[in-house]
Amino acid sequence: MTILNLIMTVISLILLILCIMAPFRKSGAARGHQMIQAVLKPHTIYGILLLVTSLVHGILSGNNPAMMSGKPAWLCLLILLIFSAFKGKMKTRNWIKIHRVLSVLLCLLIVVHIVHAIVV
């Protein structure tokens, strides 16, 4: 693994964690902390950056067996972002359900991808 690929991997994981923590922003524990609010606010930007950094990571990784588990994860992220673009055209309740289901699916696919990359 090249150093640039390692950097892209770490950045992707950090962005994923920041995206996962977005619901925490609205919790009671985070309301009094301006720093947490500021860090978690650009959720959409984190998602787009995650798409780009994970694509670069996939390209830099080349043709290895973990690519087979990385592609579905990346496609799930792409679908998640496409649905996010239609947020204003959908009922909020329906959009939140779709967004949550795809987010959980994405996290599961990334865990499978990481395990697959470590085992192989």
C-alpha positions as CSV (number, residue, x, y, z in Angstrom):
1,M,0.0,0.0,0.0
2,T,1.4,3.3,-1.0
3,I,1.6,6.2,1.4
4,L,-0.9,8.2,-0.6
5,N,-3.3,5.3,-0.5
6,L,-2.8,5.0,3.2
7,I,-3.6,8.7,3.6
8,M,-6.8,8.3,1.5
9,T,-7.8,5.4,3.6
10,V,-7.3,7.3,6.9
11,I,-9.1,10.3,5.6
12,S,-12.0,8.2,4.3
13,L,-12.4,6.5,7.8
14,I,-12.3,9.9,9.5
15,L,-14.9,11.3,7.1
16,L,-17.1,8.2,7.7
17,I,-16.9,8.6,11.4
18,L,-17.8,12.3,11.1
19,C,-20.8,11.3,8.9
20,I,-21.9,8.6,11.4
21,M,-21.7,11.2,14.3
22,A,-24.1,13.6,12.6
23,P,-27.2,12.6,14.6
24,F,-25.2,13.2,17.8
25,R,-25.2,16.9,16.9
26,K,-28.9,17.1,17.8
27,S,-28.5,15.2,21.1
28,G,-28.8,16.9,24.4
29,A,-25.2,16.1,25.3
30,A,-23.8,18.0,22.3
31,R,-26.0,21.1,22.5
32,G,-23.8,23.0,24.9
33,H,-20.6,22.3,23.0
34,Q,-20.0,24.7,20.2
35,M,-16.9,22.9,19.0
36,I,-18.9,19.6,18.5
37,Q,-21.7,21.5,16.7
38,A,-19.2,23.2,14.4
39,V,-17.3,20.0,13.5
40,L,-20.5,18.0,12.8
41,K,-22.4,20.7,10.9
42,P,-20.9,20.2,7.3
43,H,-22.4,16.6,7.1
44,T,-23.2,17.0,3.4
45,I,-19.7,18.1,2.6
46,Y,-18.2,15.2,4.5
47,G,-20.3,12.8,2.5
48,I,-19.2,14.3,-0.8
49,L,-15.5,14.3,0.3
50,L,-16.0,10.7,1.5
51,L,-17.2,9.7,-2.0
52,V,-14.1,11.4,-3.6
53,T,-11.5,10.1,-1.2
54,S,-12.9,6.5,-1.3
55,L,-12.8,6.6,-5.1
56,V,-9.2,7.7,-5.0
57,H,-8.5,5.0,-2.4
58,G,-10.1,2.4,-4.7
59,I,-8.1,3.6,-7.7
60,L,-4.8,3.6,-5.8
61,S,-5.5,0.2,-4.3
62,G,-5.4,-1.4,-7.8
63,N,-6.6,-4.9,-8.6
64,N,-6.7,-6.9,-5.4
65,P,-9.3,-9.2,-3.9
66,A,-10.8,-6.6,-1.4
67,M,-11.9,-4.6,-4.5
68,M,-14.9,-7.0,-4.7
69,S,-16.2,-5.8,-1.3
70,G,-15.2,-2.2,-1.9
71,K,-17.2,-1.7,-5.0
72,P,-20.6,-2.4,-3.4
73,A,-19.7,-0.1,-0.5
74,W,-18.8,2.7,-2.9
75,L,-22.0,2.2,-4.9
76,C,-24.0,2.3,-1.7
77,L,-22.4,5.6,-0.8
78,L,-23.1,6.9,-4.3
79,I,-26.8,5.9,-4.1
80,L,-26.9,7.5,-0.6
81,L,-25.6,10.8,-2.0
82,I,-28.0,10.6,-5.0
83,F,-30.9,10.2,-2.7
84,S,-29.6,13.1,-0.6
85,A,-29.8,15.3,-3.7
86,F,-33.6,14.6,-3.8
87,K,-34.2,15.5,-0.2
88,G,-36.3,18.5,-1.0
89,K,-38.5,16.5,-3.4
90,M,-39.4,13.8,-0.9
91,K,-41.4,13.7,2.2
92,T,-39.1,14.2,5.2
93,R,-40.2,11.0,6.9
94,N,-39.6,8.9,3.8
95,W,-36.2,10.5,3.1
96,I,-35.0,10.0,6.7
97,K,-36.0,6.3,6.5
98,I,-34.1,5.8,3.2
99,H,-31.1,7.8,4.4
100,R,-30.9,5.8,7.7
101,V,-31.3,2.4,6.0
102,L,-28.6,3.2,3.3
103,S,-26.3,4.6,6.0
104,V,-26.5,1.4,8.1
105,L,-26.1,-0.7,5.0
106,L,-23.0,1.4,4.0
107,C,-21.5,1.0,7.4
108,L,-22.0,-2.8,7.3
109,L,-20.5,-2.9,3.8
110,I,-17.5,-1.0,4.9
111,V,-17.0,-3.3,7.9
112,V,-17.1,-6.3,5.5
113,H,-14.7,-4.5,3.2
114,I,-12.2,-3.8,6.0
115,V,-12.4,-7.4,7.3
116,H,-12.1,-8.7,3.7
117,A,-9.0,-6.5,3.2
118,I,-7.4,-7.7,6.4
119,V,-8.1,-11.4,5.9
120,V,-7.0,-11.6,2.3
